[in-house]
Amino acid sequence: MPKVRLAGTVRGERCPNREIRARLLYILFSRGWDIYNSNGDQRISLSNIERKIIESDAFVFTPGATLEDLFKAVSIFVGYQTLDRHLKSKPTVLLNADRSWDPFFSLLDHLNALGTVRQDHGEYLLRAESPDEAVEVLDAARERGMLDARHDAAGAVPGESFENPPPAGHAGNVCVFCSATIEDPAYLADGYRFGRELARAGFGCVSGAGSSGIMGEVVRGSVDAGGWAGGSNVPHIIELEGLPDGLSSFWLRPDIYTRMEVMIERSDAFVIFPGGSGTVQEMLALMIFKHQRHPSMLNKPVVVYNRVDAQGRAFWDPLIALLGNGGDGGEFSVVREFDHILPEVVRQLEAARLLA
């Protein structure tokens, strides 16, 4: 029988979503689905999420969207976008009976309008308002199949990882999470300039090792200025985006989650540049680790570059609002001016070292 994985958590016997979940379990089971995580007590981590995806044939997210639920949902969407073979023909339904998923949908709509999410998320993350509708949508999607987010191949996959140590006087590594698809020259110029600034300040640049968009420009700016640049990527994304030239170190990983793990472990600070759903996924992973007081994020600052475009739109306003609604809001800082990014990173690193 097909297996569906439920997301969401049941918070005690008086949880308002208990009745909805009970109805959902009944309908799914009566329609022939086996159910993973029926009690809502299984935890997902970067190290096990890919295995959970492989084990499942479909996914249903329940009301009461938490930070972890948001991370899992955007991770599945990123998997659809990047043609993850483990998600092929596996539908995802978001049950939005309490409207808790609305800020997430608004964020993806915003990124679609800005051009960093090219696909219509509604064709991949299917919405429902009730348990009965959720199962109807799920069954219909499984029968007809999922839309294929087609891409042209861009690069060959390297055979293995390689490592070159940072130079003497290395000030630490700054990881830049950003878009690999933006083509606007002004955004690309920001990426190139920031890569150069990192190198000239003695910082290594860690990235997702893509050759296009802001991601490629950050690496190119660092390399052109003689800096150390490290990155991680996975085979199926390398085939879409290629690899940038001049990397000092490259960590090949089997999936996007272990890719994030090594980038987090090898970095001392993080800058969130304009990006798409992959950047949202990475930011949510950082925030989850912050909330969990995970050792790999201890005393590591996160700076969001909330760039304002010519039309007066602040790039990350919906993401900042989403995190403000779902968390403490104090795990990152926000700057709107390019010239404030690196000084803010340095200020927070110095403060963290004083506290260590």
N, C-alpha and C positions, 0 to 999 in steps of 0.2 A: 504493500500500500504506500501511496505517497506520504511524505513527511513534511509537515509545516512547522516552522519554528515561530513561536510567539515571543515578542518582545514585551517589555513592560514589567512592572513590579506590583505585587499585591501587598499593600501596607496594612496588615492586620485585618481583624474580622469586620471592622467598620469601614474599610476602604470603599469609597464611592464607586470604584470601578470593578468591584468584585462581582456585582450582578451582571454587568456587561461581559466580563470575562467568562462567567459561568455560561451565559447564553452562547457566547462564541465557541466555547469548548463543546457544548452539546451539538451545535449545528455542524461543526467541523467533523466531529467523531461520527455523527449520523450520516454524513456525506462520504465517508470512507477515508478520511485523513487520519494518519497517526500524528500525534502532537508532541513536539519537544517543548520543554519549559512551560508546562501547563500551570505550575504553581507560581511562576514568575520569580524563582529564587536562584536561577543560574546566572553567574557573573561572566561577562565577556571581557577578555583582555586582548592586547595587541598580539600576544603569542598564541591565542587559541581561536580568534575570530575566523580566520580562514578555514580552519577545520570545521567550525560550526556551519559555515556556508556550504562547504563540500558535503556535509552530512544531510543537508536539507534540500527539499524540492520546491519550497515556497516560504514566504515570510509574511507575517501579519504583525503590525505594530498597533498596540492598544492605546487608548486615551491616557492622559497624564504623562506627556512626553518629558522625560528627564534628560540630563546632559548625556548620559550613556545611550539613551534611546536615539537622541539626535545624531550622535556619533555613528551608531550602527546603521541608521537610515541613510545618512549621507555617504557612508562607506559603500553600501550596496549601490547607490546611485553612481558613485565614482567607478565601481566595478562594471556597471552597465556601459558607462561612457568609454572605458578603456578596454572593452571586449574581454573581460576576465572570463575565461572558458568555464570556470566553476559556477558562473551565474547564468550561463546560456539556458534560455527557456524556463527560468525560474522566476515566477511573478512575485511582486511585493505589493501589499495593500496596507495603507495607513488608515486606521479607524479613528476618525477625528470627531467623535461625538461631543467632546467637551471643548473643541476649538483650540486645544493646547498645541496643535501642530501648525496653526495659522502663521505664527511668526517665522517658522522654518520655511513654509511655502513662500512667504513674502520675501525672505532673503533670497531664495532661489529665483523668484521672479525678478528681483532687483538685479541680480547678476546676469540673468538672461537679457535684460534690457541694456546692460552695460557691455554685453558681448563676450563675457568670460565663461558663461554657460551657454553653449550653442543649442543643446537639446532642450525640448520642452519636458521639464521634469514630470509633468502630469501624465506623460505617456509611459513612464517607467515606474514612478511611485504612485500607484493607483489609489484614489481616495474613496472612502466610504463613510457614511454617517451613522450606520447601525451595524450590529453583528450580522443580521440577515443579509444586508447589502454587501458587507465585507466578504462573506463566503460566496455570494453570487458573483461578485467581481473577480474573486480569486479563481473560481471554477471556470469562468468564461475566459480569463487570461491564460490559464493553463491549457485550455482547449485550442485557442487560436495561436498561442505562442507569443513571445515578447518581441517588440520592435528591435531591430538590430541597429546599433549606433555605428554606422560604417565609417571606416577610416582607410586612408592609403598608407601603406608601409613607408617608413622614412629612413630606417637605419638597421644595420646588422647588429646582432647581440654579441657582446664580447664574451670570450670563453671563461674568464675568471676575474676575480677581484685583484687589485694591486694596491700597494701601500708605499708612500714616501713620507717620512716624518717631516713635521713643520720645521722651519729654519730656526736658528738661534735667535733669541729675543722675541719669540712668538708671544703675542699678548692674549691668545685664546682664540676660539672659533665662534663665529657668529653664523647661525643658520638662517637662511632667507627662504621663507615659504612664500611662493608667488605663482603667477600664471605662466603657463607654457604656451598659451594661445593668443595673448594680447598682441596686436600688431600696430597699435597706435604709437607713432614715433616718440611722443612725449613720455609715455610710460616706459618705452624701451630705453630712452635716454636716462631716465631715473635709475633704471636697473643697472645700466653700464656705469653710471657715475657712482652709484653706491658700492659696486664691486671694487672700483678704483679706490674709493675712500677707505674701505676695509683694509685693502692691501697696504695703502700708505700709512695707516694707523697701526700696522703690525698684526692685524687680525686675519686669521684664516676664514675662508668663505665656504660654508657647507650648504649644499643645495640638493634638489631632487635629480640633479644630473640630466636635465633635459637640454636640448640644443636650441630650442625655439622660445619665442616670447621673452618675457622679463627674465625667466630662469636662465635662458641661454646668455642674455646680456649681462647678468650679474656675474656669471662665471667668466665671460669674456673680459669684462672690466677688471676683475681681479687678476686674471692671467696676464693681461696686457700691462698691468702695473707691477708685475713681478711677484704677485702674491701666491700664497698656498691655497689651493682650491680642492676640496673633497666633496664627494657626492655619492648617493646611492640610488639605484633604480632596479627595476624588475624587467625580465625579458619581454613580456608582452607590451609594456609601455615603451621600451627602447625601440621596438619595432615600429611604433607609431611616431616617436619624437626624435630618435637618434640620440647620440651622446655628444656633448660639447668637447672641443679640443682643449688640451692643456691641463686636464685634471691631474692633480698631484697624487690623489688617492681616490680609488673607486671601490665601492662595496656592493657587489652584485648580491641581490637578495631574491628569494623565490616569490614573495608577495608584497603588497603595498604596506602591510602592517609591520613585518620585520624590517622593511625599508625605513619606516618611520622610527622604529626602535633604535636602529643604529645611528640615524641622523640626530635623534635626541641625545643619545649617549655620548656622541662625539662633539657635542656643541656646548658652549658656555652661556649663550644667550640666543634669543630668537627675535627675528623681525618679520612681521606679517605684512608683506607688500600686497598691492592689488592682485587678486587671483580669482579662481573659480571654486567649484565644489571641492576639488582636491585640497585647496588652501583652507577652506572651511573645515574639512575633515582633520587636517593637521592642527588647526587652532583648537578644535574640540578635544583632540587627543592631549594637547598640552594642558588644557584646563582640567581635564579628568585627572591627569597625573598630579597637577597642583592640588586639587581637592583631596586626592588620596595621599598627599605628602610622599609621593613616590621618590625614592632616592635619586633617580636619574634626572629629576627636575629640582632638586634641592638648591636654593639660592641662585636659580637661573632666571634672569628677567625675560619678560615677553613684551615687546613693543609693537603696537599696531600702527602702521602708517595709514591713517585715514585720509588719503589723498582727496583733495577737492578738485573736480574737473572744471572745464571752461563753462559748463552750464550750472555750476554751483552745487553739484551733487557730491556729497561726501561718500567715498567708496564703501566704507565699512559700517555706516550708520546702522543698517538692519542687523548686522552681526553683533555689534556692540549692544543693541537693544535686546537681542535674543539672549546674550550671555548675562545681561543685567537682570533679565526676568528669571533666568534659570540658575544663577549662582551668586556668589558673594560680590562679584564685580571688582575685586581688588587684586586679582592675580595678574593683571596686565596694565600697562599704561598706553595712552593714546597720544599721538602727535599728528598734526595736520600739515606741518611744514617739512619739506625734505631736509632742510639744514638742521632740524632738531632731532633727526633720527639717531645718528651716531652719538651726539652728546648725551642723549637720554640713555642709550645702551651703556656708555662708559660710566655715567653717573650711577646707574643701578648696579653695574658690576662692582664699582668701588664700594658702594653701600653694602652689598652682599658680602664682600671680602672683609669689611670691618666687623660684620655680624658673625662671620664664620669662626 
